[in-house]
């Protein structure tokens, strides 16, 4: 935990998206809570839209994976893709869409689930949503990298 806090404090001065993406990858990999030496973690998937049926990408896949939300050239990490939370004009990355992780008042932000359907919360800046994934580091990553203005 001390190491994570130290890395987080050092990154608070970071200015590049790549630094934050590397940090987010390590952080999101830890959302499932698997301790070191245990079985590999579940793959965390992001779904949005009505009834959470639109696939928005993989949260803890390698940043080089086509499916990764951290792959800026992939369909789920591009700033131009309609199915990317990093597209500030899409319904999943807009500051105004009720389906977006970037709207602090979103009513139906994207859900985080694994391949077995286990629910890990919602990826959102709406800190008051009863299902929000409120880890400070996740919120910080959303604010600085995904939902930047």
N, C-alpha and C positions, 0 to 999 in steps of 0.2 A: 504494500500500500504506500509506503514512504517513497519507493521508487516511482510509482505512478504519479504521486503528488509532485515530486521533483521534476519529472518530465513535463507535467502539465504546467508548472510554474515557468520552466525554461521556455516552453512553447508559447506562453502568453505574450512573449516579445517577438515571436516568429512572424514573418510577414508573407511567407510564400504559402500558396495553397498546397504545394507538395508536402511541406512540413506538417500541415494540419491533416492532410490525407493520410500520411503515415501514422500519425498519432491516432486518428479516427479508426484506422484499420485495426490497430492494436486494442483500442478501447472497445470497439464493436465486437471484436472477437471475444472479449471478456463479458459481453452481455449475458451469455448463456450460463456463466458462473462455473464453468468447468475448472477445477483446480489443476495446477501443473502435474504432469505425470498421469493424469486420468485419461479416459477415452477421449478421442477427438470430439470437439464441440459440434453441435448441430449447425447446419448451414442456415443462416438467418436470411429470410426472404422478406421483401417489402411489397405489399399490395395496397392499392388505393382505388378510389372511385366508388360509385354506388355499390354497396354490398362487398366492398374490397375485392373486386374481381379482376382488376387490371394489374398485371405484373409490372412492378417498377424496378426490379433488380435485386441483386444479392448484396447484403450489407457486409458480410464478413468473408466474401470470396477475395482472392488475390486482386489487387488493383489492376493487374494485367489481364484478368479474366474479362471476356466480352460481356458477361452478365453483371459485372461489378458496378455499383453506383459510384465507385471511385475511379473508374476508367473513363477519362474525359473524351475518349474517341468511341466508346461503346454506346449502344442505344439507351442505356439507363444512367449514364454518367455525363452525357453530352449536354452542353448548355443550349443545344438546339433541338433536342429530341422531345417529342410530345409526351413520352413516357419517362421523363427524367425529373427528379426532384431538383436538379441543378439548373433547370430551364425556368428562369424567373417569369416567363410568359406562359408556361404550361399550367394546367389546373392543379398540378402536383407541386409546383415550385413557386407559384405566384404568392405575393403578400396579401392578395385579396380573395383567393378561392377558398371556399369552405372545405375543400378536399386537400388542401395543401399543408405540408409540414411547416411552411414558412409563414402561415397566417396565425398570429397570436390569438385569434378568435375562432380558429377552425373548429367546425362541429364534427367533421368526419375525416380526420387526417389519416395518412397511411398506417397500416398495421404491420407489426413485425411478427412473423411466425416462422417456425421451422418446417421442414418437409413433412413432418408428421402432423402438422396443424397446431402444435403447441404455441400458445400466444405469449409474446414477450412485451406487449405494450404497444403504444402508438408513438410514431416518430413525429414530434410536433413541438412548436414553440409555444403552444397553448399550455402553459404550466398548470392551468386549472382543470384541464380535461381529466376526468377521473381515471383514464387509462394511459395517461401520458408517461413516456419513458423520461423521467425527470432527473436522471443522473446529470450533475452539473457539467461534466465533460461532454456529454452528448449535446446538451443545450448549447454549450460554447461552440462546438463544432458546427452545429446548425447555423448559429448566428454568424460566425466568422467565415465559413467556407461555403456552405450550401445556400444560405439565404442572404448573402451579402448584398448590399445595395450599390 
